[in-house]
Amino acid sequence: MSSVVNHPANPQSPTPISGLDDYELLDFGGGRRLERFGSCVVDRPCPAADPFRPTSPRRWRRAVARFERTSGDSGRWTLAGELPEPWIIDMGRFRTALKLSPFGHLGIFAEQVANWAWIAEQIARIERPLKLLNLFAYTGASTLAAAAAGAAEVVHVDAARNTIAWARRNAELSGLSDAPIRWVVEDVRKFVRRELKRSDGYDAVILDPPSYGHGRRGEVWRLSKHLDPLLAACVELTAGRRGFVLLTAHTPEFDAERLRRMLGEALGHEADLGRIDASAMALHTADGRALPSGQVVRWSQM
Ligand SMILES: C[S@@+](CC[C@H](N)C(=O)[O-])C[C@H]1O[C@@H](n2cnc3c(N)ncnc32)[C@H](O)[C@@H]1O
């Protein structure tokens, strides 16, 4: 029996990302995905696309940039044309500059779009000034979504200095240079430990931990080992004032149910003060095919 399947249309979210002109998932299959960012089509590896079959082979010829893995996570880009310089796209709530990274990333994870909307909804719904902590904050998409929605303060933490510089540039491009954002280059675990001693806490936490990563001074982050204690620290940091928690992850062994349980256990009896939702994230093509793209768990105060 062939292991190639075509995913049926997902009846719950059959459309591509609505309202976004600058991003589109065009096709996926055979371990790769084809996406449009602004005017440029990009062809990249994507393990989640392994079990599927591309549906429009002709479209793949439009790719202007193609990434091939050479060893581990890193690889090589091949260009079939010019990329805009700067390459700036509008993600609805903010603008972001894209770059070809040696790991095949461009600086944005489009599957997060529904989470940016959810963050904005929470900020509008909670109706008090919110101080937010964004961990593993990368190029700032969630930070900017929160700032644009009127968060009173966003503390943006990432270990990579160049990534923080990129996030700051995205804030400028989004007209949010003067927004109340504190940019912190630090190891997440170290930062959180310090905040437990010295800060007055936070109203909400957003975290998008990778499977494996490094802190500012090479401290090892391993989701399988460190997520439980990090969630416990996040619960402590938000004690008595927690508005919401948003956890996303892309680690295959950690499905939405497992992550929901982990957050529920960290919250303990306080889980009942709000509602907790967990689901698989997906990107959709215009014809409604769904490409699995990680997991999301959301807790919000009732
Ligand atoms: C946002 S996560 C990537 C998540 C993405 N969805 C994925 O699966 O690739 C990556 C970010 O976490 C940061 N990071 C990794 N380990 C870290 C650590 N120990 N402390 C702070 N930031 C860390 C990296 O610098 C990077 O910007």
Ligand as a Chemical Component Dictionary entry (heavy atoms), coordinates in Angstrom:
data_LIG
# 
_chem_comp.id                   LIG 
_chem_comp.type                 NON-POLYMER 
_chem_comp.pdbx_formal_charge   0 
_chem_comp.three_letter_code    LIG 
# 
loop_
_chem_comp_atom.comp_id 
_chem_comp_atom.atom_id 
_chem_comp_atom.alt_atom_id 
_chem_comp_atom.type_symbol 
_chem_comp_atom.charge 
_chem_comp_atom.model_Cartn_x 
_chem_comp_atom.model_Cartn_y 
_chem_comp_atom.model_Cartn_z 
_chem_comp_atom.pdbx_ordinal 
LIG C1  C1  C 0  10.755 30.620 18.454 1  
LIG S1  S1  S 1  11.683 29.212 18.605 2  
LIG C2  C2  C 0  11.343 28.493 17.095 3  
LIG C3  C3  C 0  10.059 27.943 17.142 4  
LIG C4  C4  C 0  9.627  27.545 15.806 5  
LIG N1  N1  N 0  8.220  27.474 15.844 6  
LIG C5  C5  C 0  10.321 26.290 15.384 7  
LIG O1  O1  O 0  9.798  25.212 15.631 8  
LIG O2  O2  O -1 11.404 26.356 14.826 9  
LIG C6  C6  C 0  13.299 29.622 18.285 10 
LIG C7  C7  C 0  13.776 30.807 19.074 11 
LIG O3  O3  O 0  14.084 30.409 20.393 12 
LIG C8  C8  C 0  15.312 31.002 20.742 13 
LIG N2  N2  N 0  15.917 30.188 21.777 14 
LIG C9  C9  C 0  16.292 28.895 21.718 15 
LIG N3  N3  N 0  16.793 28.484 22.909 16 
LIG C10 C10 C 0  16.721 29.546 23.750 17 
LIG C11 C11 C 0  17.053 29.760 25.112 18 
LIG N4  N4  N 0  17.584 28.798 25.865 19 
LIG N5  N5  N 0  16.800 30.964 25.650 20 
LIG C12 C12 C 0  16.268 31.955 24.910 21 
LIG N6  N6  N 0  15.921 31.813 23.605 22 
LIG C13 C13 C 0  16.141 30.626 23.028 23 
LIG C14 C14 C 0  16.106 31.065 19.456 24 
LIG O4  O4  O 0  17.101 32.072 19.502 25 
LIG C15 C15 C 0  15.023 31.355 18.425 26 
LIG O5  O5  O 0  14.861 32.727 18.175 27 
# 
loop_
_chem_comp_bond.comp_id 
_chem_comp_bond.atom_id_1 
_chem_comp_bond.atom_id_2 
_chem_comp_bond.value_order 
_chem_comp_bond.pdbx_ordinal 
LIG C1  S1  SING 1  
LIG S1  C2  SING 2  
LIG S1  C6  SING 3  
LIG C2  C3  SING 4  
LIG C3  C4  SING 5  
LIG C4  N1  SING 6  
LIG C4  C5  SING 7  
LIG C5  O1  DOUB 8  
LIG C5  O2  SING 9  
LIG C6  C7  SING 10 
LIG C7  O3  SING 11 
LIG C7  C15 SING 12 
LIG O3  C8  SING 13 
LIG C8  N2  SING 14 
LIG C8  C14 SING 15 
LIG N2  C9  SING 16 
LIG N2  C13 SING 17 
LIG C9  N3  DOUB 18 
LIG N3  C10 SING 19 
LIG C10 C11 SING 20 
LIG C10 C13 DOUB 21 
LIG C11 N4  SING 22 
LIG C11 N5  DOUB 23 
LIG N5  C12 SING 24 
LIG C12 N6  DOUB 25 
LIG N6  C13 SING 26 
LIG C14 O4  SING 27 
LIG C14 C15 SING 28 
LIG C15 O5  SING 29 
# 
